[in-house]
Amino acid sequence: MDESSDKSLAKPQPTANRGKSGGKAVGARRKAGKPRNYQKKTPKLLKNKYAQKKLEYDDITKRQAAVKARVATSYTAEEAGYMVAEGAEDTLEVTQDKLKELVDINTASKIFELDLPMTGPFALDYSPDTNMLLIGGQKGHVASFDWRKGNLRSEFQVDETVHDVHWLHNSTLFATAQKKYAYIYNYHGQEVHCLRGHVKPRQLEFLPFHLLLVSSCDFSRLVYQDVSIGEIVASFKTNLGVSRAMVQNPWNATINLAHNNGTVTMWSPTVAKPLVKMLCHRSPVDAVAVDPTGHYMATAGQDNKVNLWDIRTYKKLNTYDTKQAATALSISQRGALAVSSPYLTCVWKNSFKEAQAKPYMQCSMSTDYIKTLKFCPYEDVLGVGHSKGFSSLVIPGAGDPNFDSYMPNPFNTRKQRQEREVQQLLEKLRPDMITLDPTFIGTLNEKSDERKELDRKKKDLADRQARRQKRSQRSTRGAPKSKPMRIEAADASSGDEVSDHETTIVAGDHQSKSDEDENVTADTFTAKKKRKGRNSTLRKLETQRQRQSMDSRSNRQVERLDRDQQRQDRKMRNTPYNTDAAQSDQPRAALSRFYKGKRTNRPS
Amino acid sequence: MKVKTISRSVQEHSRSRASDNHVMRRNITTTHNPFQRAREYVRAVNAAKIDRMFAKPFVAALDGHVDGVYCLAKHPWDLNAVISGSADGEIRIWDLASQQSVWTAQQAHQGMVRGTCAIPKSRRFLSVGNDRLVKVWHPEQEMTDSAAHRSSDNAGKGKQSRLSFAERARLAALEAQEDNDSNDESGDERLLGDSDREAEEKEMNDEDQALYQYGSQQGFLGKTRGLVRNWDGTQTGIERHRLGAVQPVATFQGEDSFSAVDHHRNQSVFATSSSVISIWDINRSQPIKTMEWGADTINTVKFNQTEVDILASCGTDRTIILYDLRTQSPLTKVVTSLKTNAISWNPMEAFTFAAANEDHNVYLFDMRNLSRSTRIMKGHVSAVLDVDYSPTGEELVTGSYDRTIRIFSKNDHLSRDMYHGRRMQRVFCVKYTMDDNFILSGSDDGNVRIWKARASQKLGPIRNKEKSKQEYNEKLRNRYKHLPEVRRVLNNRSVPSSVSKALNKKLTMLKSEKRREENRKIYAKNPDGEHKSEYKKSIIQVTHK
């Protein structure tokens, strides 16, 4: 949820003459001694003064750009909707019929019902530009229409079960999950593709930045298909039975599945196991919803509970009891949570920020089964797909009033839509970029640098060692061209080094090894002396022995580096991947406990 | 009950007329723009790919010389003109915009033309050759008297002076040609009907007509050796030859065959190199001063363009010598491990010069401290034969015996780009044009080639939108250039097999040399004493006078 927009919700400010007063306020603040954001000093990080200067310059331009962008958007900002009770009134008592009288004609026209009792219950989806609505009835009735103007674009009967419907990257193509396969239709309602990779799909999702169509199928299968090239990117067996609900996390593009055993699992197409498995209910999970910021999740179980979660810490925020088990959930752009149970749809406002005593709005429905709830983006509208058709409800303050023209927007022209399609294809993200933390790109991977440094040192040592070995072999093979004085000197210095920072075990090891060497060399020495009886052999053997001891020294260095590396690794594992404390409280605690236990086992 | 809902009107959010701009609104919060970093990274990869996709640096080959082109000169005040001299003694002036040879002097020298250089603030230029002669040329004076009169009468002096060096040369050649071949009108008739031509003539004054006719005289096709390609690829222009008609305005006799010539920036003094450095006054027949310091033969002489009385030369005895014209004596001598082939002064930093060395490297030197080079530019796999600074002093272009051209940023030790052509032979001379946008190369195969200085740059005017997009892409590439995927795309070059083979061989040799050096260090009495900075390695001796 956007903090700034939240504030404006709490205290609506008139947008008029904001520019003037805003400017004055900024000036006053600066006089009071608060430095302007981009005048912050860059810390001295670099030795090279030109590089440092460049860094400072970059920093300043970056800050200036950020300030400018903020100012620019604040000027274009529109005010969000609201409904405030006056006196003894209660927002909860405002029905849709009452609301129709309170709002303008334009908004009132957004409250409507489609009575389709023969072909329900209905799944629904708003197109990315919010103009088109797609509904798919269980009995095979599929229709797409401009819901604001009421223009029908396509309507057809597929003569088999339709479990779910979903728009693809724009309002020209949509997918349906039918009895046996998933299908793609164009805006005329003509079948374009039959996706045989999705066998018996139950739920559909579409990741707009990765252009992936995701379906959760029977036989507990999860299928990712790239719609731009048609390739099936991943197909997993979840081994958790048929999922009861599927939703994407818009922040990191992970797929959240709700299961019969009370868990919610999060999936990425590159990992065949769930990234996260959360036990959310002591009963089957019926519905799941993630808010657009990706911070919060709501789950509804058959235990008549709705649980709210912070999925940065995986902690439960709150629990609401429902009279009957909720069947569908949806979270709006500004954090309103819609919960549907038989004959009733409730909307909770601000429920992720603080515990609410009662819902913000509620609407009694004429049916006992509500299949789908979806808030329309950039609108104060909630779409409800149920067994008797479709209802469009107005929830003031649900949608974000400020859309971005460079993203799918309600007023895009045909040309803009086409341009955007090209942009989407060019900027398609690879499936392997889907992770729990999408900000990992562009952050410095310090771990690997340290690792590299260690590896490099290790390799250097190994090389040197190999070279020495080779040389010693050569010298023993060839004529005795020994340089005993020099090697002795080197050995002496190395001995000092060793005594400085080697542990007793290794030193002992060294001792035993050299003892061994002595035994061996003593034997060979006597043998060779017998054979030749010359002093040169003695010297040669001497040097050889010394070289071997040098090798053992570099061996020890390698060991030391290994140990360093292991220590480093342990440290890495101990510190969570994400340094944001709020996001990674739980795993860190778990891991530290693990290592603590291990440490105590070590002999001190 | 106070209620407000989102209710937008179409009028507010769409343009009222088709000529208006679209109403664009921004919401830059991360909720509405997720995956910003990932998307930017993808954009950076795309920008890198686009950069390599559009990297078509070759613009044109100026065809005309029969033998290899061994010297090139640009005019310091005229963007359009370039003078080239070839091994068969021919000198040509090229008009870069039309890519045509506009003036030719066959047999300008007996044997090779070794150096040419434009005389600043004038229309004349100098050339030296193996025939021990220095010649001063004035392409404009080639006009016959009648033609000269006509052009001065009609065009007027003001207009004449506005013409560029190349245009004047072309004009001169034209006028003379017109006089020689005034009877031959068949070419014109083939292209234009009589009536058409008369109409054209009425519209144009004589000068314009002369220029126009130049393009239309198809009748000289038989006398030309080849066609020259225009910007748009059409072959319209005709190369012109005036056999035996060109004469120098002055000739100086030297004692030895010359190897190079360079003119002082603001005095009427020029320097030539042979076995000695000779300083000539253009008004005297004998050199006013000769300077030498040991070298048998001197390859190059170059005036500093900022500290104008300083000269640098390099000789076959592996020396680089600096001279001062004010004391009229040498200053400093550096002996390098291998011979230096060419020198270029940085036009922006008076004390910096680049030396193209036989050991495949280019060394940058600070004139004030020659005991170490300030930078070593590596990459060529054969001797570097010529080097030239860009007019901004930010970049260097080098031509090598390995048939490639490399471009270096002044702060980098590896090349930014490498150009090669299937038909391009050993590159003996390279020049950066004065507008910083093009590179000229003269090679053994007798062509002068025009290359873009930035391989993927789009030529011609571009719209603001495109420009801002290009700038954005440039920023992206810069930001992500260290990431492996982007780096791989950006650094990928198709290298001729001869070069890649030589490179592998060279790397092996360097590696083994390094290994040997390390071994030496291990056994050395004083390993630290063995260490010599890379920047000092190739410098053997520095002597001051």
HADDOCK unambig.tbl for C-alpha pairs under 7 A between the chains (distance, minus, plus):
assign (segid A and resid 73 and name CA) (segid B and resid 26 and name CA) 6.22 0.50 0.50
assign (segid A and resid 73 and name CA) (segid B and resid 27 and name CA) 6.23 0.50 0.50
assign (segid A and resid 76 and name CA) (segid B and resid 25 and name CA) 6.99 0.50 0.50
assign (segid A and resid 80 and name CA) (segid B and resid 6 and name CA) 6.67 0.50 0.50
assign (segid A and resid 81 and name CA) (segid B and resid 4 and name CA) 4.73 0.50 0.50
assign (segid A and resid 81 and name CA) (segid B and resid 5 and name CA) 4.21 0.50 0.50
assign (segid A and resid 81 and name CA) (segid B and resid 6 and name CA) 5.64 0.50 0.50
assign (segid A and resid 82 and name CA) (segid B and resid 3 and name CA) 5.70 0.50 0.50
assign (segid A and resid 82 and name CA) (segid B and resid 4 and name CA) 5.14 0.50 0.50
assign (segid A and resid 82 and name CA) (segid B and resid 5 and name CA) 6.43 0.50 0.50
assign (segid A and resid 83 and name CA) (segid B and resid 1 and name CA) 6.97 0.50 0.50
assign (segid A and resid 83 and name CA) (segid B and resid 2 and name CA) 5.49 0.50 0.50
assign (segid A and resid 83 and name CA) (segid B and resid 3 and name CA) 4.33 0.50 0.50
assign (segid A and resid 83 and name CA) (segid B and resid 4 and name CA) 6.32 0.50 0.50
assign (segid A and resid 84 and name CA) (segid B and resid 1 and name CA) 5.92 0.50 0.50
assign (segid A and resid 84 and name CA) (segid B and resid 2 and name CA) 5.09 0.50 0.50
assign (segid A and resid 84 and name CA) (segid B and resid 3 and name CA) 6.50 0.50 0.50
assign (segid A and resid 85 and name CA) (segid B and resid 1 and name CA) 4.94 0.50 0.50
assign (segid A and resid 85 and name CA) (segid B and resid 2 and name CA) 6.54 0.50 0.50
assign (segid A and resid 86 and name CA) (segid B and resid 1 and name CA) 5.40 0.50 0.50
assign (segid A and resid 102 and name CA) (segid B and resid 3 and name CA) 6.85 0.50 0.50
assign (segid A and resid 103 and name CA) (segid B and resid 3 and name CA) 6.88 0.50 0.50
assign (segid A and resid 106 and name CA) (segid B and resid 7 and name CA) 6.47 0.50 0.50
assign (segid A and resid 107 and name CA) (segid B and resid 7 and name CA) 6.14 0.50 0.50
assign (segid A and resid 251 and name CA) (segid B and resid 34 and name CA) 5.93 0.50 0.50
assign (segid A and resid 292 and name CA) (segid B and resid 31 and name CA) 6.15 0.50 0.50
assign (segid A and resid 293 and name CA) (segid B and resid 31 and name CA) 5.35 0.50 0.50
assign (segid A and resid 379 and name CA) (segid B and resid 6 and name CA) 6.05 0.50 0.50
assign (segid A and resid 380 and name CA) (segid B and resid 5 and name CA) 6.35 0.50 0.50
assign (segid A and resid 380 and name CA) (segid B and resid 6 and name CA) 6.13 0.50 0.50
assign (segid A and resid 396 and name CA) (segid B and resid 4 and name CA) 6.47 0.50 0.50
assign (segid A and resid 396 and name CA) (segid B and resid 5 and name CA) 5.08 0.50 0.50
assign (segid A and resid 397 and name CA) (segid B and resid 5 and name CA) 6.59 0.50 0.50
assign (segid A and resid 401 and name CA) (segid B and resid 6 and name CA) 6.30 0.50 0.50
assign (segid A and resid 402 and name CA) (segid B and resid 27 and name CA) 6.18 0.50 0.50
assign (segid A and resid 403 and name CA) (segid B and resid 25 and name CA) 6.83 0.50 0.50
assign (segid A and resid 403 and name CA) (segid B and resid 26 and name CA) 6.72 0.50 0.50
assign (segid A and resid 403 and name CA) (segid B and resid 27 and name CA) 5.93 0.50 0.50
assign (segid A and resid 404 and name CA) (segid B and resid 25 and name CA) 5.43 0.50 0.50
assign (segid A and resid 404 and name CA) (segid B and resid 26 and name CA) 4.45 0.50 0.50
assign (segid A and resid 404 and name CA) (segid B and resid 27 and name CA) 4.83 0.50 0.50
assign (segid A and resid 405 and name CA) (segid B and resid 24 and name CA) 5.33 0.50 0.50
assign (segid A and resid 405 and name CA) (segid B and resid 25 and name CA) 5.16 0.50 0.50
assign (segid A and resid 405 and name CA) (segid B and resid 26 and name CA) 6.11 0.50 0.50
assign (segid A and resid 411 and name CA) (segid B and resid 13 and name CA) 6.71 0.50 0.50
assign (segid A and resid 411 and name CA) (segid B and resid 14 and name CA) 6.95 0.50 0.50
assign (segid A and resid 427 and name CA) (segid B and resid 39 and name CA) 6.01 0.50 0.50
assign (segid A and resid 427 and name CA) (segid B and resid 42 and name CA) 5.85 0.50 0.50
assign (segid A and resid 427 and name CA) (segid B and resid 43 and name CA) 6.18 0.50 0.50
assign (segid A and resid 429 and name CA) (segid B and resid 39 and name CA) 6.69 0.50 0.50
assign (segid A and resid 429 and name CA) (segid B and resid 42 and name CA) 6.85 0.50 0.50
assign (segid A and resid 438 and name CA) (segid B and resid 35 and name CA) 6.56 0.50 0.50
assign (segid A and resid 439 and name CA) (segid B and resid 37 and name CA) 6.61 0.50 0.50
assign (segid A and resid 441 and name CA) (segid B and resid 37 and name CA) 6.17 0.50 0.50
assign (segid A and resid 441 and name CA) (segid B and resid 38 and name CA) 6.08 0.50 0.50
assign (segid A and resid 442 and name CA) (segid B and resid 37 and name CA) 6.59 0.50 0.50
